[in-house]
Amino acid sequence: MSDASELPKKEEGALSPELQEQSDDSSEDEAAEDSMLDFLRNLFSRNLGIGTPDKVLDELTLEGVAQYIKSGKCKNIICMVGAGISTSAGIPDFRSPGTGLYANLQKYNLPYPEA
């Protein structure tokens, strides 16, 4: 039996060839994503006059958005959400049978929904 001290030692922090390949793939993916985001940022800035070509968020995550808001550089916030967000907050929707606004038009003295 051989002594463990005779086995080749791996450098600390060294990756196996398989992990190195995965790391390289993820680095390429991140670079491609950054490139696409830079392209879109410049496109919106140049053609639509939206924003600046400068990078605003450090990272494209909820934490990145929170950091930007906390930085004080953000003056206005607009949230674009789906229709279901109001019902979870207790605001009635239009179509739910019995509780929806369409079902309760008479309660609001409305002859039809568009009135």
For each residue, the residues with C-beta under 8 A, 3 or more apart:
1:
2: 6 7
3: 6
4: 7
5:
6: 2 3
7: 2 4
8:
9:
10: 14
11: 14
12:
13:
14: 10 11
15: 19 20 23
16: 19 20
17: 20 21
18: 21 22
19: 15 16 22 23
20: 15 16 17 23 24
21: 17 18 24 25
22: 18 19 25 26
23: 15 19 20 26 27
24: 20 21 27 28
25: 21 22 28 29
26: 22 23 29 30
27: 23 24 30 31
28: 24 25 31 32
29: 25 26 32 33
30: 26 27 33 34
31: 27 28 34 35
32: 28 29 35 36
33: 29 30 36 37
34: 30 31 37 38
35: 31 32 38 39
36: 32 33 39 40
37: 33 34 40 41 60
38: 34 35 41 42
39: 35 36 42 43
40: 36 37 43 44
41: 37 38 44 45 51 53 55
42: 38 39 45 46 53
43: 39 40 46 47 48
44: 40 41 47 48 50 51
45: 41 42 48 49 50 51 52 53
46: 42 43 53
47: 43 44
48: 43 44 45
49: 45
50: 44 45
51: 41 44 45 56
52: 45 56
53: 41 42 45 46
54:
55: 41 58
56: 51 52 68 73
57: 60 64 65 67 68
58: 55 64 67 68
59: 63 64
60: 37 57 64
61: 64 65
62: 65 66
63: 59 66 67
64: 57 58 59 60 61 67 68
65: 57 61 62 68 69
66: 62 63 69 70
67: 57 58 63 64 70 71
68: 56 57 58 64 65 71 73 74
69: 65 66 74 77
70: 66 67
71: 67 68 74
72:
73: 56 68
74: 68 69 71 77
75:
76:
77: 69 74
78:
79:
80:
81: 85
82: 85
83: 86 87 93
84: 87 88
85: 81 82 88 89
86: 83 89 91 92 93
87: 83 84 90 91 92 93 96
88: 84 85
89: 85 86
90: 87
91: 86 87
92: 86 87 96 99 100 101 104
93: 83 86 87 96 100 101
94: 100 101 102 113
95: 100 102
96: 87 92 93 99 100 103
97: 100 103
98: 103
99: 92 96 103 104
100: 92 93 94 95 96 97 103 104
101: 92 93 94 104 105 108 113
102: 94 95 105 113
103: 96 97 98 99 100
104: 92 99 100 101 107 108
105: 101 102 108 110 111 112 113
106: 109 110
107: 104
108: 101 104 105
109: 106
110: 105 106 113 115
111: 105 115
112: 105 115
113: 94 101 102 105 110
114:
115: 110 111 112
